[in-house]
Amino acid sequence: MPERLAEMLLDLWTPLIILWITLPPCIYMAPMNQSQVLMSGSPLELNSLGEEQRILNRSKRGWVWNQMFVLEEFSGPEPILVGRLHTDLDPGSKKIKYILSGDGAGTIFQINDVTGDIHAIKRLDREEKAEYTLTAQAVDWETSKPLEPPSEFIIKVQDINDNAPEFLNGPYHATVPEMSILGTSVTNVTATDADDPVYGNSAKLVYSILEGQPYFSIEPETAIIKTALPNMDREAKEEYLVVIQAKDMGGHSGGLSGTTTLTVTLTDVNDNPPKFAQSLYHFSVPEDVVLGTAIGRVKANDQDIGENAQSSYDIIDGDGTALFEITSDAQAQDGIIRLRKPLDFETKKSYTLKVEAANVHIDPRFSGRGPFKDTATVKIVVEDADEPPVFSSPTYLLEVHENAALNSVIGQVTARDPDITSSPIRFSIDRHTDLERQFNINADDGKITLATPLDRELSVWHNITIIATEIRNHSQISRVPVAIKVLDVNDNAPEFASEYEAFLCENGKPGQDTLQSIVCMCYPLALKNSIHYWEGTEATHQRDARKYSNWKETCNCPVDISNTLNFAISSHRHQMDTKVIQTVSAMDKDDPKNGHYFLYSLLPEMVNNPNFTIKKNEDNSLSILAKHNGFNRQKQEVYLLPIIISDSGNPPLSSTSTLTIRVCGCSNDGVVQSCNVEAYVLPIGLSMGALIAILACIILLLVIVVLFVTLRRHKNEPLIIKDDEDVRENIIRYDDEGGGEEDTEAFDIATLQNPDGINGFLPHYRRGLLGGISQDAV
């Protein structure tokens, strides 16, 4: 260490000595012992000099009286001499005293007050403080009066190479893609040196790699690290450790150095294709496996990682492409083979598939390395299993008429055992779907029969489930839905859609509608007592004739019957003034294919009635018409009109519905007002207003009678005091003077002494007393 320090001092002072020799002689230099002298001229002398000399002396003092230098880190047995202060006023008589103040005066720097020598008494470090500002002054030794103004100067600490370079952010980590070209930049590192970058080469750094070659290189001045080899493969080696050195003094010998480490990781690129671990895979699967079940897994390995190793799997060829599918598992990076359609061992016992694995993310830079995909063969063997019975159809639809006979066969279901052993099948009905037990099934042949009568109007559809069970293995069962539709037969006669009631004004106007009526009578000559009447409008008759073309045009009598049985047909027309009083419609619970069509007629004994007739409308409804006006409620209040309604079924059904027609009193504009009460009141000759007035008078008389009786009853009630009341709590007041002590008849004092009294009555008052009785609570 002493030898190194001496060498450093020699390097420092050599240029200073050369500079001192070449300086002009007008500059005052330090003594030969290398101490520095700072001189100052006396103010008195400066005043006696000429102007030119004064200017010269001032320039000289300003240049010399400036700064001193001291080496850092100098340590020796004695304090190091930094420099010397001197003034022209000092004749050498030792009457002048030098004073030093400022940064470090007395602690770091010490001055000899007689000679002006300044010494550094402590070891200095430029990195802690590079310069010190001090003030020097010459004073009289005895009086301490300043001999000249104070002068400021600087002591600079000169740098030596005592700090090695440091990597403040190390150790470092960096990444670079694998397969990178030569000279690809990896990262940049930086070291710092605490020495003075201006003075000398103490802080001039040069970088080099101590470990990590030949893979990486570094720029000596910029410290940029680059790849030194092309196409480094991550799959061969993923991580590299590089040791970097920074050396000061420009890298020359004697310089200080520092090191750090850099870990370089090669990142992955897709430069490797997937590869199946084996070229042939074998799997076996039972034939009764559930659809979607995983049969097996295949995997293509990829040396890359992450998304570069992701592969998609597909079935590209084979005889089972329609029965199997393959999906990719993103986590495990393998392909899962699943069943898409049912298998049948009896039909085909094995399948062969060709599976392909291909990279999802392909880097075009490496496409020349070949296809990034691979293929393998998969053989799947189907194993036999005891399968449940199989129905000939997945669903069944049966139809039956609602009037079908009991135990009649509705339909049949069939099933078979698909296994080679072919077990017999037994059929049954799931009674949870046939709670009313309307159907039965033959256990051997699957024929479905009717157990109870059907009614389409109650239920059109019946949905049951048929169960097929293997006789040899009862655990093997199958189910099939059977839908039974009940077909309609004409078993319900038509009737009115609702309870109709018609109202007819007794003062209705005549001539509101005109109707031509055709009355036809069809009867066989041999059976004159069997007569069928038909009545309707001409338009209705014509439409009926078109619909039933086998009837005669003149009247609706069957042609074939007329010809064979010699029917006699008679008809006549008449015109009348009519009025529609009600429109009715019919309903039929049956549901014919061509829709409902109703025929309306009156009972034979009502055909020629003088009051009402009927007319069929285009919308299958019926209008009730009055043949005349002038209906009178006094003569007849209610009319009953029976109407025969027939349907168009086979055979046709009919029913008789009765329409009630009431005769009512109406206003002038035809609004019904009264149908019952007024008809009985009008013969007396009283109006409705008169009846209301009479009724009000009767109610008023009743109220008066009730009030009168109530008052009389209240007046006759005796004044009785309840047994539980205290007689002494009652005060009796009257407007008469008492008779004194001798008057014993006015009041009985015994009553007050006995609260219960006899029967609880109040005492008797004298006759002639005027006043009232009041009870006030004391």
Disulfide bonds with the S-S distance in Angstrom:
Cys505-Cys666 1.92
Cys520-Cys555 2.08
Cys522-Cys557 1.38
Cys664-Cys675 1.88
